[in-house]
């Protein structure tokens, strides 16, 4: 027991141990615990990369939309095509038939024609 007390007493009085403990605490604080730690830095870098990819996707979509707007403003046939396909608009001498994939249901097994 006396030997252990002597060793601990020497370590306690040693300035290197104090510096070592302070250095270890600083590395832990800077590396993992602090808000500006290395760990948070790596997480933020990953987030930045994801956001830059999202920005690039948005720019691509913006360019595609601008191209569509330019086409619509310069080509009346493109406006007519959209009006016919999306809004079922027609000219006066046309008839539009809309087909659905659903089968008509019969309740009694007999179809009545009116």
N, C-alpha and C positions, 0 to 999 in steps of 0.2 A: 504494500500500500504506500509505503514511503517512496518507493521508486516511481510510482505513478504520480504522486504529488510533485516530485522533483521534475519529472518530465513535463507535466502540465504547467508548472511554475515557470520553467524555461520557455515553453511555447507562449505562455501568456505575456512574458516580458519581451519576447522576440518581436521586433518591429516588423519583420517580414510576414509574420502570421496576420498581424493587423492589416497590413497592406493587401495581403492575399484575400482576406475576408471582404474587405471593402471592394476590391477589384471584382471578386465573384458576385457580390451583390449588385455592382454596377452593370456587369454583363447580363445578369438576370433581368434587371430593370430595363435596360436598353433593348435586350433581345426579345423579351417575351411579355413583360407586364405593362410597360408604358403604352400610351395611346399611339405614339410615333415609333413603335418598336419595329424591328425587322420583320416580325411575323405579320403585323398589320401592313407593312410596306408591300410584302409579296401578295397579300390578299387584294390590296388596292391596285396593284399592277394587273392582276387578273381581271378585276372589274373594269379597269380602263380599256383593256383589250376587247372585252365584250361590248363595251359602249362604243368603241371605235368601229367594230363590225356592224353594230346597229346603225350607226351614223352612215356608214357606207351603203347599207341596205336602203335606208331612207332616201339617200341621194339618188340611188338607182331608180327607186320608185318615183321620185320627183321628176327625174329626167324622162321616164316613160310617160308620166302623166302630161308633162309639157309637150311631148311629141304628139300625144293624142289630141291635146287642145289645139295645137297648131294645125293638125290634120282636119279637125272639125271646123275650125274657123276658115280654112281655105277650100274645103271640098264639100259642096252641098250634098253630094251622093252619100258621104259618110254620115251626115246628120239624118238623111232619109233612111239609111240602113238601120241606125240605132232606133229611130222612131218606129220602124216596122217591127224590129225584132223584140224590143223591150216593152213597147207600149201598145203594140197591136194597132197602130194607126194605118189607115189605108186611104187610097184615093177614092173618088166618088164612084168609079166604075168597077171597083174590086169587091170581092167577098173574101172574108177571112174565115178559115176553118181551123179551130184549135183542137188538136187530138191529145187526149190524155191516155196514160197507160192503164188506167183503172177500168175494170169490167163493171158494167151496170148490174146492180143487184136487183133480184126479183123476189118479192115477198111471198106470192102465192104460187109461183111456178108458171103462171100464165102471164103473158105480156099482152096488155091491151093497147090497141092502137087508137089514138084519138084523132 
